[in-house]
Amino acid sequence: MKLTVIACSALLLVGTGSGAFAKDIPTGGMTVAEIASWLQGAGYKAQIRTAKDGSQNIVSASDGTDFEIYPDDCKNKRCGTFEFSAAFDTKGTFTAQKINEWNKKTKWVRAYVDGVNDPWMEFDIDLTPGGTYELLNDQFAIWRDRLSKFQAFIAK
């Protein structure tokens, strides 16, 4: 009988605990300040940069690699999507063929070469119509993993 009570208690915890404590992202997405605060809370730098036109983005880094975050789909300062973006200076030695090799084998992120044959990598995150910080953290882990792998790929 004691074993049955313990097993039922464990099942109850597993069945209700996984999503019960998820912290929802605010309706409409996040503000630039909230994105910066979320990054800083996870131990990352997050510098808000304001352009002459008043638009804002965030400058950050992971494992020594700089990247930027650009908010989009914004209404009343809440942004429903944002894009992680990283550029790499290879002195114009990268090719579209090499980028295609990366894109063919890699999920979630996209890469391309710019007008001077330097590689870029981007990753979009959708915060609406709803989501949780736990999912956002998972998406950020994907970005960091791919960013590290992309840096190794372009160094070959």
C-alpha positions as CSV (number, residue, x, y, z in Angstrom):
1,M,0.0,0.0,0.0
2,K,2.8,2.4,0.9
3,L,4.5,1.8,-2.5
4,T,1.2,2.5,-4.3
5,V,0.8,5.9,-2.5
6,I,4.4,6.9,-3.4
7,A,3.9,5.9,-7.0
8,C,0.6,7.8,-7.3
9,S,2.2,10.9,-5.7
10,A,5.1,10.7,-8.1
11,L,2.7,10.4,-11.1
12,L,0.7,13.4,-9.8
13,L,3.9,15.5,-9.5
14,V,5.1,14.5,-13.0
15,G,1.7,15.2,-14.6
16,T,1.1,18.6,-13.1
17,G,4.6,20.0,-12.4
18,S,6.0,20.4,-15.9
19,G,3.9,23.3,-17.1
20,A,2.4,24.5,-13.8
21,F,5.2,26.9,-13.1
22,A,5.9,28.3,-16.6
23,K,6.2,32.0,-16.6
24,D,4.2,33.6,-19.5
25,I,5.6,36.2,-21.8
26,P,3.4,39.3,-21.7
27,T,0.6,39.6,-24.3
28,G,1.9,41.3,-27.4
29,G,5.6,40.2,-26.8
30,M,8.4,42.0,-25.0
31,T,9.8,45.5,-24.9
32,V,13.4,46.1,-25.8
33,A,14.1,46.8,-22.1
34,E,12.5,43.4,-21.1
35,I,14.6,41.6,-23.7
36,A,17.8,43.2,-22.3
37,S,16.7,42.4,-18.7
38,W,16.0,38.8,-19.6
39,L,19.5,38.5,-21.2
40,Q,21.2,40.2,-18.2
41,G,19.3,37.9,-15.8
42,A,20.8,34.9,-17.7
43,G,24.3,36.4,-17.3
44,Y,24.8,38.0,-20.7
45,K,25.7,41.5,-21.6
46,A,22.8,43.4,-23.1
47,Q,23.5,47.0,-24.3
48,I,20.5,48.8,-25.7
49,R,21.5,50.9,-28.7
50,T,19.2,53.7,-30.1
51,A,19.6,54.7,-33.8
52,K,19.0,58.3,-35.0
53,D,15.5,57.3,-36.2
54,G,14.6,56.2,-32.6
55,S,14.6,52.5,-33.3
56,Q,16.4,50.3,-30.8
57,N,18.3,47.1,-30.9
58,I,20.4,45.1,-28.4
59,V,24.1,44.3,-28.6
60,S,25.2,41.1,-26.8
61,A,27.7,38.2,-27.0
62,S,28.0,34.5,-26.4
63,D,31.3,32.6,-26.0
64,G,33.2,35.7,-27.3
65,T,31.0,36.1,-30.4
66,D,29.1,39.4,-30.7
67,F,25.6,39.4,-32.0
68,E,22.7,41.8,-32.2
69,I,19.0,41.5,-31.5
70,Y,16.5,43.4,-33.6
71,P,12.9,43.7,-32.4
72,D,10.1,43.6,-35.0
73,D,6.3,43.6,-35.1
74,C,6.1,46.2,-32.4
75,K,3.0,47.9,-31.1
76,N,3.0,50.2,-28.0
77,K,6.6,49.3,-27.4
78,R,5.8,45.5,-27.2
79,C,7.5,43.5,-29.9
80,G,6.0,40.2,-31.1
81,T,9.1,39.0,-32.8
82,F,12.8,39.6,-32.7
83,E,15.8,38.5,-34.7
84,F,19.2,37.4,-33.5
85,S,21.9,38.4,-36.1
86,A,25.7,37.8,-36.2
87,A,28.1,39.0,-38.9
88,F,31.6,37.7,-39.4
89,D,34.5,39.5,-41.2
90,T,36.3,36.9,-43.4
91,K,37.8,39.6,-45.6
92,G,35.4,38.6,-48.4
93,T,36.7,35.0,-48.7
94,F,33.4,33.2,-48.1
95,T,31.3,31.9,-50.9
96,A,27.6,31.2,-51.5
97,Q,28.5,27.6,-52.2
98,K,30.0,27.2,-48.7
99,I,27.0,28.9,-47.1
100,N,24.7,26.5,-49.0
101,E,26.6,23.6,-47.5
102,W,25.8,25.0,-44.0
103,N,22.1,25.8,-44.7
104,K,21.6,22.3,-46.2
105,K,22.7,20.6,-43.0
106,T,21.5,23.0,-40.3
107,K,18.1,23.5,-38.8
108,W,16.5,26.6,-37.3
109,V,19.0,29.3,-38.4
110,R,19.7,30.7,-41.8
111,A,23.0,32.0,-43.2
112,Y,24.0,34.0,-46.2
113,V,26.9,36.0,-47.6
114,D,26.6,39.8,-47.9
115,G,27.7,41.9,-50.9
116,V,31.4,41.6,-50.0
117,N,31.2,37.8,-49.3
118,D,31.3,37.9,-45.5
119,P,29.0,35.4,-43.8
120,W,26.0,36.3,-41.7
121,M,23.7,34.1,-39.5
122,E,20.2,35.0,-38.3
123,F,17.5,33.4,-36.2
124,D,13.9,34.7,-35.7
125,I,11.9,34.2,-32.5
126,D,8.1,34.6,-32.4
127,L,6.7,35.6,-29.1
128,T,3.0,35.9,-30.1
129,P,0.3,34.9,-29.8
130,G,1.8,33.6,-26.6
131,G,4.8,31.8,-25.1
132,T,6.8,31.3,-21.9
133,Y,10.2,32.4,-20.7
134,E,11.1,28.7,-20.6
135,L,10.5,28.4,-24.3
136,L,12.4,31.6,-24.9
137,N,15.3,30.2,-22.9
138,D,15.2,27.0,-25.1
139,Q,15.2,29.1,-28.3
140,F,18.2,31.1,-27.0
141,A,20.0,27.9,-26.3
142,I,19.5,26.9,-29.9
143,W,20.8,30.2,-31.1
144,R,24.0,29.9,-28.9
145,D,24.6,26.4,-30.0
146,R,24.3,27.3,-33.7
147,L,26.3,30.4,-33.3
148,S,29.2,28.4,-31.8
149,K,28.9,25.8,-34.6
150,F,28.7,28.4,-37.3
151,Q,31.9,30.1,-36.0
152,A,33.7,26.7,-36.1
153,F,32.3,26.1,-39.6
154,I,33.5,29.4,-41.1
155,A,36.9,28.9,-39.5
156,K,37.5,25.7,-41.6
